[in-house]
């Protein structure tokens, strides 16, 4: 296993935000992240749907397989002890997966898979979400390459010095302010 203490994320890239339909004086925002992974769509699909794989890289855990439409799982976000009953609304292996406020698209490319994530998120925290998912995708890529480094999500991700930089870079890209709350001091 690679030591996550030695990990430093690269620069912010492959992200955008989209303002969606306005509901009852509330704007809905979607964070869209695109990554090219050097692994087959089938291998990436397994990492997106199987609980044991998700536990290694995702910012949440589930108590059942996500690969079948209609499956309902308890999804628990890192840092939030309350599980959410979450129904898989689309599962077209290995192309499309949708559940809750998240949709994944997997597209085969010469070098592996183009993975696109759409995540509905409060606009105030969109740069945080982009920085967090950026780190999760790095962890996923290494896991799939057989070089696991352990999940870095939630407060653990926010303690990385690189997370602060990513948060600022994504905020600048999106034209948003970063929330005023700051996590504990970054690890050196």
C-alpha positions in Angstrom: 0.0 0.0 0.0 1.2 3.5 -0.9 1.5 5.8 2.1 -1.2 8.5 1.8 1.0 10.8 3.8 3.2 11.1 0.7 0.3 11.9 -1.7 0.0 15.4 -3.1 -2.9 16.0 -5.5 -2.2 17.6 -8.9 -3.8 20.9 -10.1 -7.5 21.4 -10.5 -8.9 20.3 -13.8 -11.8 18.6 -15.6 -14.5 20.3 -13.6 -17.5 22.6 -14.3 -20.6 23.7 -12.5 -24.1 24.1 -14.0 -27.0 26.0 -12.6 -30.1 23.9 -12.9 -33.8 24.5 -12.5 -34.9 26.9 -9.8 -37.2 25.3 -7.2 -39.1 27.4 -4.7 -36.5 30.2 -4.6 -33.7 27.7 -4.5 -31.1 27.2 -7.1 -29.9 23.7 -7.8 -26.3 23.3 -8.9 -24.6 20.4 -10.5 -20.9 19.7 -10.1 -19.5 17.9 -13.2 -16.1 16.2 -13.1 -14.5 14.3 -15.9 -11.5 12.0 -15.5 -9.7 9.6 -17.9 -8.7 6.5 -16.1 -6.3 3.9 -17.5 -8.6 1.0 -16.7 -11.4 -0.7 -18.6 -15.1 0.4 -18.1 -15.8 -3.1 -16.6 -13.1 -2.6 -13.9 -14.3 1.0 -13.2 -17.9 -0.2 -13.0 -16.9 -2.8 -10.3 -15.3 0.0 -8.3 -18.4 2.1 -8.6 -20.9 -0.6 -7.6 -19.4 -3.0 -5.1 -19.3 -2.1 -1.4 -15.8 -3.5 -0.8 -14.4 -1.3 -3.6 -16.3 1.8 -2.6 -15.0 1.5 0.9 -11.4 1.9 -0.5 -11.9 5.2 -2.4 -15.4 6.8 -2.3 -16.5 9.5 0.2 -19.3 7.1 1.3 -20.0 3.4 2.1 -23.0 1.3 1.1 -24.4 -1.9 2.6 -25.2 -3.5 -0.8 -24.4 -3.7 -4.4 -25.2 -0.6 -6.5 -25.2 -2.4 -9.9 -28.9 -3.2 -10.2 -31.8 -0.8 -10.9 -34.2 -0.8 -8.0 -31.7 -2.0 -5.3 -32.0 0.1 -2.2 -28.9 0.5 0.0 -28.0 2.4 3.1 -25.5 5.0 1.9 -23.4 6.6 4.6 -21.3 9.7 3.8 -17.9 9.9 5.5 -18.2 12.2 8.5 -22.0 11.7 8.7 -23.1 8.7 10.8 -26.7 8.7 9.6 -27.3 6.3 6.7 -29.5 7.4 3.9 -31.8 4.9 2.1 -30.7 5.3 -1.5 -32.3 3.7 -4.5 -30.4 2.8 -7.7 -32.4 4.5 -10.4 -30.3 3.6 -13.4 -27.7 0.8 -13.8 -26.6 0.0 -17.3 -23.3 -1.9 -16.9 -20.7 -0.7 -17.6 -22.0 2.6 -19.0 -24.3 4.5 -16.7 -25.1 4.5 -12.9 -27.5 6.8 -11.1 -28.5 6.9 -7.5 -29.6 9.8 -5.1 -28.0 13.0 -6.3 -25.2 11.3 -8.2 -24.9 10.1 -11.8 -21.9 8.3 -13.4 -21.2 7.8 -17.1 -18.4 5.5 -18.2 -17.2 5.7 -21.8 -14.6 3.4 -23.3 -11.6 5.2 -24.8 -8.4 3.9 -26.3 -6.5 4.4 -23.0 -9.2 3.1 -20.7 -12.4 4.9 -19.5 -13.6 8.4 -19.5 -15.5 8.7 -16.2 -18.0 11.6 -15.8 -19.6 12.4 -12.5 -22.7 14.7 -12.1 -23.3 15.5 -8.4 -26.1 17.9 -7.2 -24.5 20.0 -4.5 -25.2 23.2 -2.5 -23.4 26.0 -4.5 -21.7 27.3 -1.3 -19.8 24.0 -1.1 -19.1 23.3 -4.7 -15.4 24.0 -4.6 -15.1 21.7 -1.5 -17.0 19.0 -3.4 -14.7 19.4 -6.5 -11.6 19.2 -4.3 -12.9 16.2 -2.4 -13.9 14.3 -5.6 -10.6 15.2 -7.2 -8.8 13.4 -4.4 -11.2 10.5 -4.4 -10.6 10.0 -8.1 -6.8 10.0 -7.6 -7.3 7.3 -4.9 -9.6 5.3 -7.2 -7.1 5.4 -10.1 -4.3 4.1 -7.8 -6.6 1.4 -6.3 -7.5 0.2 -9.8 -3.8 0.1 -10.8 -3.1 -2.2 -7.8 -1.4 0.6 -5.8 -4.0 1.2 -3.0 -3.3 4.1 -0.7 -6.5 4.0 1.4 -9.5 6.3 1.3 -8.9 10.0 1.8 -12.3 11.7 2.2 -14.2 14.1 4.4 -12.1 15.7 7.2 -9.1 13.6 6.3 -9.0 15.0 2.8 -9.5 18.5 4.1 -6.4 18.2 6.3 -4.2 17.7 3.3 -2.3 20.8 2.3 -3.1 20.0 -1.3 -6.8 20.1 -0.5 -6.6 23.7 0.5 -4.9 24.5 -2.8 -7.4 22.5 -4.8 -10.3 24.2 -3.0 -8.9 27.6 -3.9 -8.2 26.6 -7.5 -11.7 25.2 -8.1 -13.3 28.2 -6.3 -11.4 30.5 -8.7 -12.4 28.4 -11.7 -16.1 28.5 -10.7 -16.2 32.1 -9.6 -17.3 31.3 -6.1 -16.2 32.1 -2.6 -14.9 29.3 -0.4 -16.9 28.7 2.8 -15.5 30.6 5.8 -15.0 27.4 7.9 -11.5 26.0 7.8 -10.5 22.4 8.7 -7.7 21.6 11.1 -4.2 22.7 10.1 -2.9 20.9 7.0 -0.6 18.0 7.4 3.0 18.8 6.4 
